[in-house]
Amino acid sequence: MVGEFSTRVLPVLEKDDVHVWLLPSPCPAPAMEALASVLSAQERARAKRLVMPEHRVRFTAFHGLTRYILSAYGADAPDALSFDLGPKGKPALAASDGTALSFNLSHSADLAVLAVSPEGELGVDIEAVRQIDQMQALARNTFAPAETAAILALSEAQQMEAFLTCWTRKEALIKADGRGMGVPLKAFEVAVDPAAPARLLRAKGNAKSLLQFELQDLPALPGYKGALAMSRPGCALKCFQLV
């Protein structure tokens, strides 16, 4: 899996493309060794601080694969990549050779998604479909009142999917913006119906900057919900799976 990236030519990343890669975990032991070897000292320290072994494995796999993919798109060697952090911690590629790539990573359970574009701001979020304790109370405390009302108006069987649809759409937007939770989730509203197109419906206060982003759901992922926000409207979303 990993060795092929030293010579592999990835699909051409056109100016108006956003490529989304599905990244698996865990990887075979030899691949894990190669992935761990390209992490920075800081990344290795972060992985070591994770208490659960499976969380360390996932962190190593997803961050190592991110380095290999960005390198294969033309950035520096995987172990030579460096990243700048925005004021709220959003990473950006600091390419010494002038390569311009925008990316964003999200993971849940054993799957991650990596979005890559030649330029612009990206935000991606993925969540494993699962039961969430106190979901209705969490929606009331987290989402805008209109979103919560729309979720609770659905049948009980539909509410969990709608909650995760709302969550991933909102998370993708605030990740693209770069301020993360600095943007109150109650200050903007998205469409919550899983069957409806992803849309930002309204925003107020310091959330108005989110209106610049185009929002899309990721194509159907069995057992997962996902969304992508991007600052360049009309880009072609192309998905690939790393196996």
LOLUMMI-884127 format. One record per residue: y, x, z of N, C-alpha, C, CB in turn. Coordinates in steps of 0.2 Angstrom, whole numbers, plus 2048, in hexadecimal, padded with zeros to 3 digits. Glycine has a CB too. Example, Ala and Ser with C-alpha at 12.3 -4.5 7.8 and 13.67 -1.06 7.14 Angstrom:
BEGIN
7E48428277EA83E8277F08428277EA83982D;7F58408237FB8448248008408277FD84681D;
***
This chain:
BEGIN
7FA8048008008008008068048008007FB806;80780980580D80D80580D81380080D81080C;8078167FF80781C7FA80A81A7F380181E7FA;8098147F180B8127EB8138127EA80980B7E9;8168117EF81E8117EF8218187ED82180F7F5;81D81D7ED8208247EB8208247E481B8297EE;81D8207E081D8207D981E8197D68178237D6;81E8147DA81E80D7D782580C7D581C8087DD;8268087CF82C8067CD82C7FE7CE82D8077C5;8317FC7D28327F57D48357F17CF8367F57DB;8347EB7CF8387E67CA83F7E87CA8377DF7CC;8427E87C48497EA7C384D7E57C784B7E97BB;8527E87CB8567E47CF85D7E37CB8587E77D6;85D7DE7C78637DD7C38697DB7C88627D77BE;86F7DB7C48757DA7C88767D47CC87B7DB7C3;8737CE7C98737C87CC86D7C67CF8757C37C6;8697CB7D18627C97D48637CA7DC85D7CE7D1;85F7C67DF85D7C77E68557C77E68607C27EB;8527CD7E884B7CE7E98497CD7F08497D47E6;8447C87F18427C77F883A7C97F88427C07FA;8397CE7FD8327D17FD82F7CE8048327D87FE;8297CC8038257C98098217CF80B8207C3807;8227D181181F7D781481A7D58198247DC817;8137D881980E7D681E80E7DB8248077D681A;80B7D98298097DD82F8037DA83280F7DD834;7FE7DD8347FE7E58347FC7E882E7F97E783A;7FD7EE82D7FA7F28277F47F68298007F6824;7F07F88247EB7FD8257EE8038297E77FF81F;7E980682D7EB80C8317EE81182D7E580E835;7EC8148287EF8198247F68178227EB81B81E;7F78118207FE80E81E80280E8247FD80781B;80080C82A80480C830806813832800809836;80281883180481F83280A82182E7FE824832;80981F82780F82182281581D82480C82081B;81581782681A81382881E81682E81980C829;81A81883381D81B83982182183881881B83E;81E82583382182C83282882C82E81C82F82D;82A82682B83082682883682382C830822822;83482083283981D83783D82283A83581983C;84382183B84882583F84682684684F82383E;84882B84984782C85084982585484A832853;84F82385285181D85684C81785585881B853;84A81684F84581084D83F811851844810846;83C81885183681985583781785D834820854;83D81985F83E81886683F81086784581B868;84280C86384280586383B80286384680285E;83780585F83080285F82C80486582C805859;82D80986882A80C86E82C80787482B813870;8328058748348008798317F987983C800879;82E7F787482B7F18738257F187882A7EF86C;8247EB87C81F7EB8808187EA87D8207E6886;8187E58798127E28768107E78708127DB874;8097E98708077ED86A8087EA8648007EF86B;8077E48638087E185C80F7E185A8057DA85D;8147E085F81B7E185D81D7E885B81F7DF863;81A7ED85E81B7F485B8187F58548187F9860;8127F285380F7F284C8147EF8478087EF84C;8167E984981A7E58448217E984381C7DE847;8247EB84882A7EF8478297F584282D7F184E;8247F98448237FF8408217FD83881D802842;81D7F883781B7F68318227F382D8167F0831;8257EE83082B7EB82C8307F082B82D7E5830;8327F48308387F982F8367FF82A83A7FC835;82F80182A82D80682682D80481F826808828;82A7FE81E82A7FB8178317FA8148267F4817;8357F881883C7F781683F7FE8138417F481C;83E80381784080A81483D80B80E83E80F81A;83680A80D83380C80783580780182B80B807;8378018028397FD7FD8407FF7FB8397F57FF;8458007FF84B8027FE84B8087FA850802804;84780D7FC8478137F98448127F18428187FC;83F80E7F083C80D7EA8428097E58368087EA;8478067E884C8037E48518087E284F7FD7E8;85080E7E48558147E28598177E885A8117DD;8588157EE85C8187F385881F7F585C8137FA;85A8227FA8588287FC8508277FE85B82B802;84D82D7FF84682D802845829808843834803;84082680983F82180F84182481583881F80F;83F82A81784182D81D84883081D83C83381F;84B83081885283281885782D818853837811;85582781885A82181885D82181F85681B816;86481F81E86781E82586B81782486C824826;86C81482A86F80E82A87580D82E86A80982C;87B80A82C88080983088080283388780982C;8828018398827FB83C8897F883D87F7FB844;8897F183B8907EE83B8927EC84288F7E7837;8977E984389A7E884A8957E484F8A07E584A;8917E084B88C7DC84F8857DE84E88D7D484D;8847E484B87E7E784B87A7E684487A7E4850;87D7E383F87A7E28398797E883587E7DC834;8737EA8338727F18308747F182986B7F3831;8777F68268797F781F8767FE81D8807F681E;8747FE81787280581487880A81386E80480E;87780F81687C81581587981A81187E81881C;87A81980A87681D80587B8238038758197FF;87882980487C82F80387D8307FC878835806;87982D7F887982E7F087D8297ED87282F7ED;8808247F188581F7EE8818197EC8888227E8;87A8197ED8778137EB87980D7EF86F8147EC;87B8077EB87D8017EE8787FC7EF8837FF7EB;8757FB7F58707F67F68727F27FC8697F97F6;8727EB7FB8727E780186B7E48038777E1800;86A7E48098647E180C8647DE81285F7E780C;85F7DA81485E7D781A8577D581B8637D081B;8557D682284E7D682484D7D082984B7DC826;8487CC8298467C882E83F7C882F8497C182D;83C7C78358357C68368337C183B8327CD838;82D7BE83A82B7B983F8237BA83F82D7B283E;8207BA8458197BB8458177C18418157B5843;8127C083C80F7C68388127C68318087C5838;8187C383081B7C48298237C582A81A7BD826;8257C982582C7CB82582F7C981E82E7D2827;8357C881D8387C881783E7CD81683B7C0815;83E7D08118437D58108477D38098417DC80F;84E7D180A8527CF8048567D58028567C9806;8567D77FB85A7DC7F985E7DA7F38547E27F7;8647DD7F28687DB7ED86D7E17EB86D7D57EF;86F7E27E58737E77E387A7E87E78747E87DC;87C7E27E98837E27ED8837DB7F08887E37E8;8897DA7F488A7D47F78877D47FE8887CE7F3;8887CF8028857CE80987F7C980888A7CB80D;87A7CB80C8747C780C8727C581486E7CA809;86F7BF81586C7BE81B8667BA81A8717B981F;8607BC81D85A7B981C8577B78238557BD817;8537B28238507B08298497AC8288547AB82E;8447AE82C83E7AB82B83B7A98328397B0827;8387A48328357A283982E79F83883979D83C;8297A183C82279E83B82379783E81D7A2840;81F79283A81F78B83C81B78B84281D787837;81D78884881A78884E81D78385381A78F852;81978185881C77C85D821780861816779861;82777D86282C78086782D77C86D833781863;82C77F87282D77B87983477887982B77F87F;83577287C83C76F87D84076F87683F773882;83D76E87184076F86A84676A86A83C76D865;84676486C84B75F86C85176187084975886E;85076487685576687A85876D877852768881;85477187485777787185B77586B85177C86F;85977086785E76E86286476B86585A76985E;86476786A86A76586D86F76A86F869760872;86C76F87287077587587277A87086C77887A;86F77A86A87077F86587477D85F86A783863;87277885C87477585687A77185686F772852;87E77085188376B85188176485288776B84A;88576085588275985787F75585188875585A;88275684B88075284587975584388575383F;87875B84387275E84286C75C846872766842;86E75C84D86975985286775285086C75A859;86C74E84F86B74784E86774684887274384D;86874A84286474983C85C74B83E86774E837;85B75084285575384385174D848855759847;85474B84D85174685185073F84E855745857;85473E84885373884584C737841859736840;84973D84084373E83C83D73C841842745839;83773B83E83173A84283074084682C73783D;82C73F84B82A74584F82774A84B826742855;82274884781F74C84382375183E81974983E;82974E83C82D75283883275683B83174D833;83375584283975884583876084683975584C;83276284783276984883376D84182A76B84A;83176B83C83376E83583A76D83482F76A830;83D76883684476783584876C839847760836;84676D83F84977184484977884184677184B;84377B83F84278183C84678283683B78383B;84777D83284B77D82C85277E82D84A777828;85477B83285B77B83585C78283785D77683A;85878583B85878B83F85979183A85378C843;85479183585479683085A79682B84E79682C;85D79082A863790825869792829864789823;86979182F86F79383386F79A83586F78F83A;86979D8368687A48388697A88328617A583A;8677A682C8697AA8268707AA8248657A681F;8747A582687B7A582587F7AA82A87E79E826;87D7AA8308807AE83587E7B583487F7AC83C;8787B78318767BD83087A7C082A86F7BE82F;87B7BC82587F7BE81F8867C082187E7B9819;8897BC8258907BC8278907C382B8927B782C;88B7C582F88B7CB83288D7CB83A8907D082F;8907C583C8927C484388C7C18478987C0843;8877BF8448817BD8488837B784C87E7C284C;8817B88538837B285888A7B285A87F7B385E;88E7B68578957B68588987B08548997BC855;8947AD8508967A684D8927A18508957A6845;89679C85489279785888E79385389779385C;88879285588478D85088678685087D78E853;88A78485588C77D85589377C85188E77B85C;89578284E89C78284A89A78184389F78884B;89478084189377F83A88D77A839892785835;88C77783388677283288377482C88976B833;87C77482C87877482687476E82587477B826;87276D81F86D76881E86676A82186C767816;86376582585D76682985776382685E763830;85875F82185275C81D84E762819854756819;84876381B84476881884376781083D76981B;84376080E84375E80784975F803840757807;84F75F80785576080485776780285B75C808;85B7687FD85D76F7FC86177280286276F7F6;86177880386477C80886C77B807862783809;87077980B87777980A87B77A811879772807;88077D81088577D81688A777815889784816;88977281A88D76C81989476D81B88A76781D;89677082189C77182389D77682889F76A826;8A37798298A477E82E8AB77E8318A278582B;8AC7808378B278083A8B478683E8B377983F;8BA7878408BC78D8448BA7938408B978C84A;8B77988448B579F8418AF79E83D8B57A4847;8AC79883D8A67988398A87968318A279283B;8AE7958308B07938298AF7998248B8792829;8AE79F8268AD7A58228A67A481F8AD7AB826;8A17A082289B79F81F89B79B81989679B824;8A07978178A17938118A079880B8A778F811;8A179E80C8A17A380689A7A48038A47A9807;8957A280888E7A480688A79E80388A7A680C;8867A07FE88179B7FB87B79B7FF88079D7F4;87879680087279580586C79280187379080B;8667968018607947FE85A79480385F7987F8;85678F80284F79080584B79580284C789806;84779980584279D80283D7997FF83F7A2807;83979B7FA8347977F782E7967FC83179A7F1;82A7917FB82578E8008217948038217897FD;82179580981D79A80D8187978118227A0810;81279781080D79381580E79581C806794812;81079182081079282781779582980B797829;81C79582582279882682879482382379F824;82E79482683479282383979882283778C827;83C79881D84179D81C84779B81883E7A3818;84D79F81985379D8158567A4813857798819;85B7A480E85F7A980C8667A780B85C7AD806;86A7AB80E8727AA80C8747B08098767A9813;8787AF80487B7B58008827B37FE8777B67F9;8867B97FD88D7B87FC88F7B87F58917BE7FF;88A7B97F088B7B87E98877B27E78897BF7E5;88B7AD7E58887A77E38847A87DC88C7A17E2;87F7A47DB87C7A47D48777A97D38817A47CF;8757AD7D88717B37D78697B07D68717B87DD;8657B47D385E7B27D185A7B47D785C7B47CB;8577B07DB8527B27E084B7B37DD8527AC7E6;8497B97DE8427BB7DC83E7BD7E28437C07D6;8387BA7E38347BC7E882E7C07E68327B67EC;82C7C57EA8267C97E98237CA7F08297D07E6;81C7CB7EF8187CC7F58157D37F58137C77F6;8167D77FB8137DD7FB80C7DC7FF8177E2800;8077DE7FB8007DD7FE7FC7E47FE7FC7D87FA;
***
